[in-house]
């Protein structure tokens, strides 16, 4: 018999935050930084500019932002190191990388370190604003989900607590990155459904990631290494060859509320 997913609901409703948006732009080219600041201000937002990576990291960690536009090549601290540090400390603010590094490796590395989107210089300011608005919409959507009744999921030895963003396997705590947690939660929220890599990119990573489907593979492999007893023969995250992935495999999982 298949394991059952048991979902426990806890009311965590809170008033929706309607404060004015606050953006942090991290760019060492002052003319470009001013251009970005000017156009993002048109989104009815307060925009702060930082020209150094070390200063930007302190700002990002000490204040609340609705989005961060982050260059990679910075004095003080590299943009990838900033992104890595933010995610390691649990900061989930949407990050759009803005850079002249155009290789696929740089793009994939930025996404795997936790960036939400990637825009290569030179760029259209209209596209920049469209991508920022898309990131804000996704963040607002996630906030609505977070304000809905929180759930805990148990299947086999795997236990996931949405409110605490915690995961344990056979009673042992498992440390996941913010993106890994979002990915496993998306899977357990749709048990038995097969997802193509492109669908997972759109749902978990958001706008603008066509062509980077192998970043899904690497996240799946890391998740398996953390939650599976034998990652080579997974029982939770199954590969459906030629299609994609699904959670917990056959037979179909019984879902109870």
N, C-alpha and C positions, 0 to 999 in steps of 0.2 A: 504494500500500500504506500502511496506517496505521502511524504511529510505534508503537514498542513501549515499554512502561514496563518498565524494568529495575530490579529491587528487590535491593539488596545488604543482607545481614543481618549485624549486629554484636551480639554478646552484651553487654548492658548490665545484666544482672540485679543487683539490690541488695536487701538485706533490707527488708521492709516496715516502715515507721515506725509504731510503736504507742504513741507518747508521748501524754500527756494533751493534749487540745485546748486551744488558746490563741486567744481571741477579743479583738479590739480594737473597742470601741464608741466612736464619735465622735459626741457629742450635747451641745449646749450647754445644753439644759434639764435641770437636775440631777435633778429628780424623775423625769423620763422615763428619763434615763440610768440611774438606780438601778433602776428597774423592769425595764429591759432587761437590766441586769447580773444581777439576781436570777434572772430566768427563764432566761437563757442558762447560768447556773451550774448549773441543773438538768440540763444536758446533759453533766455530768461534765467541766466545762471551767473553766479559769482565765480570768477576764474582766477586762480592763483598760479603764478609762474615761478618755477624754480629752475636755475641754470646748472645746478650741481647735483650729482647723484647722492652724495652723503647728506646734503641738506634736504633733498626730496624725500629720502627714506625717513628722516625724522618727522617731516611734515605728514607723510602718509601714515605713520604709526601713531602720531599724537593727536590727529584731528579726524573728523568724519567727512568723507568725500562720497559723492555719488558716482564719480567716474575719474579715472586717472589716465591721462595721455602720456605715454612714456617712450622717450627716445632710448636707444640702446647704447650708443657711444657717448658716454658722459664723463666729465671729470669727477674724480672722487670715488664713485662706485658705478660699475657698469649697470645698465638697465636690466639685464637678465638677473643679476645678483639682487637687485631691488625686488623684482617680481618674485624670485625664489624666497626671499626673506619675508615678504608680505604674506605669501601663502603659508609658509611654515609657521607664522604667528597667528594664523587663522583669520587674516584680513581677507574678506571676500568681495571687496570693492571691485567693480568691473574695470579691467585694465585693457586699454587699446595701445598696442605697440606701434610707434610711428618711427620709421627708420629707413636709412638708405641701404641697409643690408638686405639684399634681395634673393639670396640663395635659399633653396628649399630647406636646407639644414637649419639655417637661422630661424626661418618661420616655424618649422616644426618644434625646434627647441624652445622657442618662446611660448608656444601653445602648451607644450608639455610641462613647462614650469609654472603654468597657471594663468597665462594671458588669455583674455577672452576674444580678442580680435587682433588683426595685423594689417597695417596700411603702409605701403612702401612709398618713399619719396621718389620723384615728385608726385603729388596727389592733388585731387580736386577737393576744394573746401566743401563743396556740396556733398561729396561722398563722405568726407570726414564727419559732417554733421549728421548725415543719414545713419552712419554706423554708430555714432554716439547715441542717437535717439533709439536705435535698435537695442543697444546694450541697456539703456534705461528701461525700455519696455520689458525686456527679459528680467531685469532686476525687480521691477514692480510686480511682474507675474510671480516670481519666486517669493516675494514678500507676501502676496496673497496666499500662496500655498503654505508658507510658514505660519500665517495667521489662522489657517484652518486647523481643525482638530489634529493634534500631533498623534503619531502612530508609533508603535513598536512592532517589529516583525521578528518572529521566531520560526525557523525551519531547520530541522535537524539540530546540529550544534551551533548554528549561526543565529545570533541575536543582534538586531539593529534597533537603536532608539533614535528616532528622528529629532525629538526635542533636544536631546543631549548630543546629537551628532556622534554617537558612539557605536562601536561595533565590537563584538566579542565572539570568539569561536571556542566552543567547549569550555566556557567560563573564563577564558583568557582574553584580556583586552587586546585589541588590534588597532594600531595607529594608521589612519588613512589620511591622505591629503584631502583638501576641500573638494577637489575635482573627483578624486576616487570615491568619496562619499556620495557626491551627487550622482555619479554613474551607477553605483550599486543601488542607491535608493530608487533611481529611475527603473532599474531592472525589477526590483522587488515590488514596485508599484504596478508592474504589468507582468505578472507571473505567467510563464508559458508562451508569451508573445515573442515572435522572432523579429529582431531588429536588424536592418541593414546598417552598415557602418555610417553611411551618409545620414541616416535617420538619427543615429546616436549623436553624431556631430551637431546636427541641427538642434536637437532637444537639450543636450547637455552643455555643449560648447557655445552654441548660439550662432549668430549671423556670420557668414563670410568664410567658411572653412572648407569649401569644396576642394577636393584634391589632396586633403591631408588625412585620408582615412586610416593610414597606418598609425596615427597617433592614438586612435581607438584601440588598435591591436596592442600597442605597448601598455596602455592603461589596463586593458583586460589581463594581460600577462602579469602585471604587477599586482592586480587585485587577486588573481588566482594564487600568486605566491603568498599572499597574506591570509586568505580565507579558506583555501582548499587544503585538505589533508594531503592530497597528492596532486599538485598542479598539472602533472602530465595526464592525469585521468580525472578531470574536474567533475564534481557532482552538482555544483551550484551554477556555474557559468559555463554553459554548453556552447560549443561551436556547431552551427548548422552549415555544413560545407556548401560553398557556393552562394550562400545567402548572407549569413551574419552570425548573431549570437542570441541566446535566450537564457532566461534564468530558470535553473533547476530541472530542465529537461523533462522527459517523458517518464511515467505517465503524467497527465495534466495534474497540476497542484490544486488541491481543494483550498479555497479561500474562505475564511470565516471572519465575521466582524464581532 
